[in-house]
C-alpha cells in the first residue's frame, strides 16, 4: 500500500482576511457557538464541484486581497471562484493569468498570487487534495472573534505552512462559464420586532437607500441611512439570532448579522434577509447601496427552492 505524501503551501503573503472555512457548525447555537462557515455558499460549492470533491470540503476563503502561496510538492490542481484577479507564477518565472471557475495545475515551487477581488468581497480557493486541518465541533471553520476552529482560530499569517495530504487524486482541467450577477433589491421578510418601529421608519426601511459602511466583516454588515425610529424600546431581552437578521440599535442604523454573528442579541429586529439573497448581500463592498424589498414567507421559500435548483443545475454542468 502506497503511503500518502505530505506536501504544503508556504504563505508568502497572508492577505487581508484569509481563513479556512467549510459549511460550518450545526445545531450549537444553544451553547453560544455560531455556525460560521463560508460567507458565499454558492461560490464555495462551485469551487469544490469543479474539482469533483465533496461539496463540504474545506477551502481557503479570502476577502479583498488574497494570499500569495508558494507550493512545495508534487503536481496538484486548484480552482478559484468569485470575481477574482490572480496569477500563477511558475518556478521558471513564467506568469500565467488566472481565470475564475477554471481548474489549473501547479507543481513544485510554483506560486498562486491572489491579487484582489473585483468589485466584490469574498473569493474561494479549493485544491484537488485534502488540507490537513483540525476540526472543532465537527467543522474546520475559523471564527477569529471567538478563536474557534482550525489554525487556532486565527487568520492565516505570513510564513506559516499549510500541510496537504497528497493522494494523487484524478482531476480534469474543467471550466465553468459563470458570472456573478447582482440584484437591484435585497429581499427580506418582516422580523419579530417589526411593529416596534414607527410607520415612518417602516416606510423608510422599504423605500430608502442604505449604504454599506467600512464597519462590516464576517460577523455583521453595518449600514448607514435614514434613522429608523423605534417607539417601543431600543433594547429588548436577549433573543436568539440567525444569519441575515437585521437588528437596529439605538442609533437607528441597521446591522445585518452574518456568518460569525453572536447567537443572542438585545437589539430589536426589523427584518430578515431571505436565504436566497445572502450570497449576493455578502459580496457588496463598502460604499455599495442597498435597497430592501419585502416578500412573504411563502415567496421566500419559493425563492430559496429556485436558488437551490439553480445551484444544482450549475453543478450538473460540470463534466
C-alpha positions in Angstrom: 0.0 0.0 0.0 1.4 3.4 -1.0 1.7 5.9 1.8 0.3 9.3 1.0 2.8 12.2 0.9 2.7 15.4 2.9 3.1 18.5 0.7 2.5 22.1 1.7 1.9 25.7 0.9 4.2 28.4 2.3 2.3 31.6 3.0 4.4 34.3 1.4 1.6 36.9 2.0 -1.4 36.1 4.1 -3.8 38.7 2.6 -6.3 40.9 4.4 -8.7 38.4 5.9 -7.8 34.8 4.9 -9.3 31.9 6.8 -10.1 28.2 6.5 -13.8 27.6 6.0 -16.3 24.8 5.2 -20.1 24.6 5.5 -19.9 25.5 9.2 -21.1 24.0 12.5 -24.6 22.6 13.1 -27.0 22.9 16.0 -24.7 24.6 18.5 -26.5 28.0 19.0 -28.0 26.8 22.3 -24.5 26.8 23.8 -23.4 30.0 22.2 -21.4 28.6 19.3 -22.3 30.3 15.9 -22.4 28.3 12.7 -19.6 30.3 11.0 -18.7 28.7 7.7 -18.3 30.3 4.3 -19.9 33.6 3.5 -20.9 32.9 -0.1 -22.3 29.4 -0.2 -22.7 29.0 -4.0 -19.2 30.1 -4.8 -17.9 27.7 -2.2 -19.9 24.8 -3.5 -18.8 25.5 -7.1 -15.1 25.6 -6.1 -15.4 22.0 -4.7 -17.6 20.8 -7.5 -15.1 21.9 -10.2 -12.5 19.6 -8.6 -15.0 16.7 -8.2 -14.7 17.0 -4.4 -17.2 16.6 -1.6 -19.1 19.9 -1.7 -18.5 20.4 2.0 -14.7 20.1 1.7 -12.5 22.8 3.4 -11.4 25.8 1.3 -9.4 28.9 1.8 -11.7 31.9 2.0 -10.2 35.4 1.3 -11.5 38.9 1.3 -10.3 41.8 -1.0 -6.6 41.0 -1.3 -5.9 37.2 -1.1 -2.8 35.3 -0.2 0.4 34.6 -2.1 1.1 30.9 -1.7 4.2 29.0 -2.7 3.6 25.3 -3.3 6.1 22.6 -2.3 5.4 19.1 -3.5 4.1 17.0 -6.4 1.6 18.2 -9.0 -1.8 19.2 -7.8 -4.8 21.1 -9.1 -6.7 24.1 -7.9 -9.6 26.4 -8.7 -10.6 29.9 -7.6 -14.2 31.1 -7.6 -15.7 34.6 -7.2 -14.8 37.8 -9.1 -11.1 37.4 -8.5 -7.9 38.6 -10.2 -5.0 36.2 -9.7 -1.8 34.8 -11.4 0.2 31.6 -11.4 3.9 32.3 -11.1 5.8 29.2 -12.4 9.1 28.1 -10.9 10.8 29.3 -14.1 9.3 32.8 -13.6 6.7 32.4 -16.4 3.5 34.2 -15.4 0.0 32.8 -16.3 -3.0 35.0 -15.9 -5.7 33.2 -13.8 -9.3 32.7 -14.7 -12.0 32.1 -12.1 -14.1 28.9 -12.4 -11.3 27.2 -14.3 -9.1 24.4 -13.0 -5.3 24.9 -13.2 -2.4 22.7 -12.2 0.7 23.7 -10.1 3.9 21.9 -9.5 6.8 22.2 -7.1 7.9 25.8 -6.4 5.0 27.4 -8.4 3.1 30.2 -6.7 -0.5 31.3 -6.6 -0.8 35.1 -6.3 -4.4 36.1 -5.5 -4.2 39.8 -6.0 -7.7 41.1 -5.4 -11.4 40.6 -5.7 -13.1 42.7 -8.3 -16.0 44.9 -7.1 -16.8 42.2 -4.6 -15.6 41.0 -1.2 -15.1 37.2 -1.0 -13.3 34.5 -3.1 -12.5 30.9 -2.6 -9.5 28.6 -3.3 -10.0 24.9 -3.4 -7.4 22.3 -4.2 -7.7 18.8 -5.5 -6.1 17.2 -2.4 -7.0 17.4 1.3 -6.0 20.3 3.5 -4.7 18.8 6.8 -6.8 20.7 9.3 -8.2 20.0 12.8 -11.9 20.1 13.4 -13.7 21.8 16.3 -17.3 20.6 16.9 -17.4 18.9 13.5 -16.1 21.8 11.4 -12.7 23.3 10.4 -14.4 26.8 10.0 -12.4 29.6 11.6 -14.2 32.2 13.8 -11.5 34.7 14.6 -13.7 36.7 17.0 -14.3 33.6 19.2 -10.9 32.0 18.4 -12.7 28.8 17.3 -11.7 26.4 14.6 -8.6 25.4 12.6 -5.4 27.4 12.7 -6.0 28.0 16.4 -9.0 30.2 15.4 -6.7 32.7 13.7 -6.4 34.2 10.2 -3.6 32.9 8.0 -0.3 34.6 8.8 2.9 35.3 6.8 5.4 32.4 6.7 3.1 29.7 8.0 2.8 26.4 6.3 -0.4 24.7 5.1 0.0 21.0 5.0 -1.6 19.0 2.2 -2.3 15.2 2.1 -1.3 14.3 -1.5 -3.2 11.2 -2.7 -2.8 11.5 -6.5 -6.4 12.4 -7.0 -7.5 12.3 -10.6 -8.7 15.8 -11.7 -9.6 17.1 -15.1 -8.9 20.7 -16.4 -12.6 21.6 -16.1 -14.1 25.1 -16.7 -17.5 26.6 -15.9 -18.9 29.6 -17.6 -20.4 31.5 -14.7 -20.9 35.2 -14.0 -21.8 36.5 -10.5 -24.9 38.6 -11.1 -26.2 41.4 -9.0 -29.8 42.2 -8.0 -31.5 45.6 -7.5 -33.1 44.7 -4.2 -32.2 42.6 -1.2 -35.4 40.8 -0.3 -36.5 40.4 3.3 -39.4 39.2 5.4 -40.7 41.1 8.5 -38.9 40.1 11.7 -40.4 39.7 15.2 -40.0 43.3 16.3 -41.1 45.0 13.1 -44.0 46.7 14.9 -41.6 48.3 17.4 -40.8 50.8 14.7 -42.8 53.9 13.7 -44.8 53.8 10.5 -42.3 56.4 9.1 -39.4 54.1 10.0 -41.1 51.1 8.3 -41.7 53.2 5.2 -38.0 54.4 5.3 -36.8 50.9 5.5 -38.5 49.7 2.4 -38.4 53.0 0.3 -35.0 54.5 1.2 -31.4 53.6 0.3 -28.8 52.4 2.8 -25.0 52.5 2.4 -22.7 49.6 3.4 -20.1 51.0 5.8 -16.5 50.0 6.3 -17.5 48.6 9.7 -18.5 45.3 8.1 -16.9 41.9 8.5 -17.8 38.2 8.8 -19.8 39.0 11.9 -22.1 41.6 10.6 -22.7 44.3 8.0 -23.3 47.8 9.3 -25.4 50.2 7.2 -26.0 53.9 7.2 -29.2 55.7 6.1 -32.2 57.4 7.5 -32.7 56.9 11.2 -35.1 54.1 11.9 -37.1 55.4 14.9 -38.2 52.9 17.5 -41.3 53.9 19.5 -41.3 50.9 21.9 -37.8 50.1 23.1 -34.3 50.3 21.7 -33.3 47.4 23.9 -35.1 44.1 24.4 -34.4 40.9 26.4 -31.8 39.0 24.5 -33.2 36.6 22.0 -31.7 34.1 19.6 -30.3 35.4 16.3 -30.0 33.9 12.9 -27.9 34.7 9.8 -29.4 37.5 7.9 -31.5 39.1 10.7 -31.5 42.9 10.6 -31.0 44.4 14.1 -31.5 48.1 14.8 -29.5 49.6 17.8 -30.4 52.9 19.4 -28.6 55.0 16.7 -31.2 53.8 14.2 -28.7 52.3 11.7 -29.3 48.7 10.8 -26.8 45.8 11.3 -27.2 42.6 9.3 -26.0 39.5 11.1 -23.6 37.3 9.0 -21.8 34.0 9.4 -19.9 34.7 12.6 -22.8 36.6 14.3 -23.4 36.2 18.1 -26.1 33.7 18.9 -28.2 36.1 21.0 -28.8 39.8 20.9 -30.8 42.6 22.6 -31.4 45.0 19.7 -34.9 45.0 18.1 -35.1 43.1 14.8 -36.9 44.8 11.9 -36.4 42.2 9.1 -34.6 39.1 8.0 -32.8 38.8 4.6 -34.0 35.8 2.8 -31.6 32.9 2.3 -31.7 33.1 -1.5 -30.1 36.6 -1.3 -27.4 36.1 1.3 -24.6 35.3 -1.2 -25.2 38.5 -3.1 -25.5 40.5 0.1 -22.1 39.4 1.5 -20.4 40.4 -1.8 -21.5 44.1 -1.5 -18.4 46.2 -0.9 -18.3 49.3 1.5 -20.0 52.2 -0.2 -22.5 50.0 -2.0 -26.1 51.0 -1.9 -28.7 48.6 -0.5 -32.5 48.8 -1.1 -34.8 46.4 0.7 -37.9 44.8 -0.7 -40.5 42.9 1.4 -41.6 39.4 0.4 -43.9 37.0 2.2 -42.6 33.8 3.9 -44.2 31.7 1.1 -42.3 33.8 -1.5 -39.1 33.4 0.4 -39.4 29.7 0.5 -40.1 29.5 -3.3 -37.1 31.8 -4.0 -34.9 29.5 -1.9 -36.0 26.4 -3.7 -35.2 28.2 -7.0 -31.8 29.2 -5.7 -31.0 25.6 -4.8 -32.3 24.4 -8.2 -30.1 27.0 -10.0 -27.1 26.0 -7.9 -27.6 22.2 -8.6 -28.0 23.0 -12.3 -24.7 24.8 -12.3 -23.0 21.8 -10.6 -24.6 19.4 -13.1 -23.0 21.4 -15.9 -19.5 20.5 -14.7 -18.3 17.4 -16.6 
